[in-house]
């Protein structure tokens, strides 16, 4: 495999994915670089059971979680930036309220992550399903339910 081509083709995808869950551009950059370093070392082990994009995002996710564990062990506070999400267009269209941040932050898993991956990570339902070991239909339903929960909470607020 042409590692330079893989890096050029997927850097943006991995970076956006990590940025969507970390909410910090420096962390996203660091984790993305570490992801490609790990992928380079493990490329011979890539069996093709999933798309390369999904494989890289899985490495990135695990790398990010390892990073969080390390930060917590060092007892350094992880910057708690407010989550900047709301129902698709509301979240992406401009001024984001603290209420929108609170709603997404309080959303239960897997709804929170599926919504984040779809809206901010720009992953397909198929890719999201693969990340969770589920079908693309599961990802669609979970995303739809997350949207409904967010909309309901915003309407009540």
C-alpha positions as CSV (number, residue, x, y, z in Angstrom):
1,X,0.0,0.0,0.0
2,X,1.1,3.5,-0.8
3,X,1.3,5.0,2.7
4,X,1.7,8.6,1.5
5,X,-1.5,8.2,-0.5
6,X,-3.3,6.8,2.5
7,X,-2.1,9.7,4.6
8,X,-3.1,12.3,2.0
9,X,-6.5,10.6,1.4
10,X,-7.5,10.0,5.0
11,X,-5.8,12.7,7.1
12,X,-8.7,15.0,6.9
13,X,-11.2,12.3,7.7
14,X,-9.3,11.1,10.8
15,X,-8.7,14.7,11.9
16,X,-12.4,15.7,11.6
17,X,-13.4,12.6,13.5
18,X,-11.1,13.2,16.4
19,X,-11.9,16.9,16.4
20,X,-15.6,16.0,16.6
21,X,-15.1,13.9,19.8
22,X,-12.2,15.9,21.4
23,X,-13.4,19.5,20.7
24,X,-9.8,20.6,20.7
25,X,-7.8,21.2,17.5
26,X,-4.4,20.6,19.1
27,X,-5.5,17.3,20.6
28,X,-7.0,16.3,17.3
29,X,-3.8,17.1,15.4
30,X,-1.7,15.1,17.9
31,X,-4.0,12.1,17.9
32,X,-4.3,12.1,14.1
33,X,-0.5,12.1,13.8
34,X,-0.3,9.3,16.4
35,X,-3.0,7.4,14.5
36,X,-1.0,7.4,11.3
37,X,2.1,6.4,13.1
38,X,0.3,3.4,14.6
39,X,-1.3,2.6,11.3
40,X,2.1,2.6,9.6
41,X,3.3,0.0,12.1
42,X,0.2,-2.1,11.8
43,X,-0.5,-1.8,8.1
44,X,0.6,-5.4,7.5
45,X,-2.1,-6.5,9.9
46,X,-4.9,-4.8,8.0
47,X,-7.1,-7.6,6.9
48,X,-9.6,-5.6,4.9
49,X,-12.6,-6.7,7.1
50,X,-13.7,-3.1,7.0
51,X,-12.9,-0.1,4.9
52,X,-9.5,1.6,5.4
53,X,-11.4,4.7,6.6
54,X,-13.1,2.8,9.3
55,X,-9.9,1.0,10.3
56,X,-8.1,4.3,10.7
57,X,-11.0,5.8,12.7
58,X,-11.0,2.8,15.0
59,X,-7.2,3.3,15.6
60,X,-7.9,7.0,16.2
61,X,-10.7,6.4,18.6
62,X,-8.6,3.9,20.6
63,X,-5.6,6.3,20.6
64,X,-7.8,9.2,21.8
65,X,-9.2,7.0,24.6
66,X,-5.7,6.0,25.6
67,X,-4.8,9.7,25.6
68,X,-7.7,10.5,27.9
69,X,-6.7,7.7,30.3
70,X,-3.1,8.9,30.3
71,X,-4.3,12.5,31.0
72,X,-6.4,11.3,33.9
73,X,-3.6,9.3,35.4
74,X,-1.4,12.3,35.3
75,X,-4.2,14.1,37.1
76,X,-4.0,17.0,34.7
77,X,-7.4,18.4,34.0
78,X,-8.5,17.8,30.5
79,X,-9.9,21.0,29.0
80,X,-13.6,20.8,29.3
81,X,-14.6,22.7,26.2
82,X,-18.3,23.1,25.7
83,X,-19.8,20.8,23.2
84,X,-21.0,22.7,20.2
85,X,-23.7,20.5,18.7
86,X,-27.5,20.7,18.2
87,X,-29.9,19.2,15.6
88,X,-27.8,19.2,12.4
89,X,-28.5,22.6,10.9
90,X,-29.1,24.3,14.2
91,X,-25.7,23.1,15.4
92,X,-23.9,24.0,12.2
93,X,-25.7,27.1,11.1
94,X,-24.0,29.8,13.2
95,X,-24.5,31.0,16.7
96,X,-24.5,28.1,19.1
97,X,-26.1,28.5,22.5
98,X,-25.0,27.1,25.8
99,X,-28.2,25.2,25.9
100,X,-27.3,23.3,22.7
101,X,-24.0,22.4,24.2
102,X,-25.6,21.1,27.3
103,X,-28.2,19.0,25.4
104,X,-25.6,17.2,23.4
105,X,-23.2,16.8,26.3
106,X,-26.0,15.1,28.3
107,X,-27.2,12.8,25.5
108,X,-26.6,9.2,26.4
109,X,-24.3,6.9,24.4
110,X,-24.4,5.6,21.7
111,X,-26.7,8.5,20.6
112,X,-24.2,11.2,21.4
113,X,-21.3,9.5,19.6
114,X,-23.4,8.5,16.5
115,X,-24.8,12.0,16.2
116,X,-21.3,13.5,16.6
117,X,-19.8,11.1,14.1
118,X,-22.5,11.8,11.5
119,X,-22.6,15.6,11.8
120,X,-19.1,16.5,12.7
121,X,-17.1,13.5,11.6
122,X,-19.0,13.4,8.4
123,X,-19.0,9.6,8.4
124,X,-21.5,7.6,6.4
125,X,-24.1,5.4,8.2
126,X,-22.3,2.4,6.9
127,X,-19.0,3.6,8.4
128,X,-20.6,4.4,11.7
129,X,-22.3,1.0,11.8
130,X,-18.9,-0.6,11.1
131,X,-17.3,1.3,14.0
132,X,-19.8,0.0,16.4
133,X,-19.9,-3.5,14.9
134,X,-23.5,-2.9,13.8
135,X,-25.4,-2.4,10.6
136,X,-25.9,0.8,8.7
137,X,-29.6,0.5,9.5
138,X,-28.7,0.5,13.2
139,X,-26.7,3.7,12.7
140,X,-29.5,5.4,10.8
141,X,-32.1,4.5,13.5
142,X,-29.7,5.6,16.3
143,X,-28.9,8.9,14.6
144,X,-32.7,9.5,14.0
145,X,-33.4,8.8,17.6
146,X,-30.6,11.1,18.7
147,X,-32.0,13.9,16.5
148,X,-35.5,13.4,18.0
149,X,-34.1,13.5,21.6
150,X,-32.1,16.7,20.8
151,X,-35.1,18.3,19.1
152,X,-37.4,17.4,21.9
153,X,-35.0,18.8,24.5
154,X,-34.6,22.0,22.5
155,X,-38.3,22.4,22.2
156,X,-38.8,21.9,25.9
157,X,-36.1,24.4,26.7
